[in-house]
Amino acid sequence: MALEKMSILIDSELKKEFIDCVLRQYHNADEGIIDLIKIYIERAKGTPAQSDIKAKVREVVYEGDKGSGLKSRDIEKIMLNKTDEEIEANRLA
């Protein structure tokens, strides 16, 4: 592992507040910042982006099942031995 120095320009008040927050959880600010960077990278790689989640919800919820399988209404009719009228009455109740 090669080590590199990283420096950024930041507002002094923001830096002070950030360091204070890090020092509440870590004894050493440098170790805390490095740990936070690692955590951020792990989360970014491991979890889908908000836009990915919204697209999946839109696809599944709003566009419905694109498969050729049974629809939920058909499954309810078969499993519970209900008629369309009974299903609709339960939905409206």
Phi, psi and omega per residue, in radians:
M1 nan 2.189 3.109
A2 -1.609 2.354 3.133
L3 -1.702 2.419 3.110
E4 -2.315 2.594 3.079
K5 -1.489 2.369 3.134
M6 -2.105 2.258 3.106
S7 -2.376 2.535 3.120
I8 -2.420 2.718 3.022
L9 -1.641 2.281 -3.063
I10 -2.555 2.642 3.089
D11 -1.042 2.348 -3.048
S12 -1.093 -0.643 3.126
E13 -1.188 -0.720 3.104
L14 -1.117 -0.724 3.109
K15 -1.074 -0.788 -3.124
K16 -1.074 -0.805 3.140
E17 -1.113 -0.701 3.133
F18 -1.134 -0.823 3.136
I19 -1.066 -0.706 3.091
D20 -1.048 -0.746 3.125
C21 -1.127 -0.734 -3.138
V22 -1.131 -0.742 -3.090
L23 -1.211 -0.310 3.046
R24 -1.198 -0.504 -3.090
Q25 -1.833 -0.426 -3.065
Y26 -2.209 2.631 3.109
H27 -1.379 -0.467 -3.103
N28 -2.157 2.211 -3.083
A29 -1.105 -0.721 -3.134
D30 -1.066 -0.810 3.121
E31 -1.086 -0.704 3.127
G32 -1.115 -0.748 -3.140
I33 -1.151 -0.755 3.106
I34 -1.085 -0.735 3.107
D35 -1.091 -0.735 3.110
L36 -1.111 -0.665 3.091
I37 -1.103 -0.780 3.117
K38 -1.071 -0.762 3.125
I39 -1.081 -0.760 3.134
Y40 -1.056 -0.786 -3.129
I41 -1.111 -0.775 3.121
E42 -1.048 -0.765 -3.140
R43 -1.189 -0.704 -3.138
A44 -1.120 -0.647 3.134
K45 -1.387 -0.505 -3.001
G46 -1.640 -0.370 -3.075
T47 -2.045 2.559 3.116
P48 -1.229 2.658 3.107
A49 -1.217 2.770 3.138
Q50 -1.002 -0.672 3.134
S51 -1.152 -0.610 3.085
D52 -1.139 -0.733 3.134
I53 -1.115 -0.794 3.136
K54 -1.083 -0.706 3.139
A55 -1.128 -0.727 3.136
K56 -1.156 -0.739 3.095
V57 -1.079 -0.797 3.133
R58 -1.048 -0.740 -3.125
E59 -1.146 -0.809 -3.039
V60 -1.400 -0.821 -3.024
V61 -1.400 -0.876 -3.015
Y62 -1.462 -0.578 -3.113
E63 -1.592 -0.297 3.084
G64 1.400 -3.114 -3.111
D65 -1.313 2.164 -3.135
K66 -1.623 -0.076 -3.108
G67 -1.320 2.993 -3.123
S68 -1.668 0.165 -3.117
G69 -1.289 -3.091 3.139
L70 -1.213 2.527 3.047
K71 -1.449 2.807 -3.092
S72 -1.035 -0.602 3.133
R73 -1.140 -0.711 3.116
D74 -1.154 -0.689 3.115
I75 -1.105 -0.739 3.126
E76 -1.104 -0.697 3.120
K77 -1.106 -0.729 -3.099
I78 -1.273 -0.881 -3.019
M79 -1.253 -0.665 -3.067
L80 -1.807 0.012 3.122
N81 0.931 0.912 -3.127
K82 -1.932 2.739 3.036
T83 -1.627 2.900 3.095
D84 -1.007 -0.662 -3.123
E85 -1.137 -0.715 3.126
E86 -1.163 -0.712 3.111
I87 -1.102 -0.800 -3.137
E88 -1.130 -0.678 3.116
A89 -1.115 -0.707 3.107
N90 -1.177 -0.631 3.139
R91 -1.172 -0.659 -3.105
L92 -1.403 -0.327 -3.084
A93 -1.218 nan nan
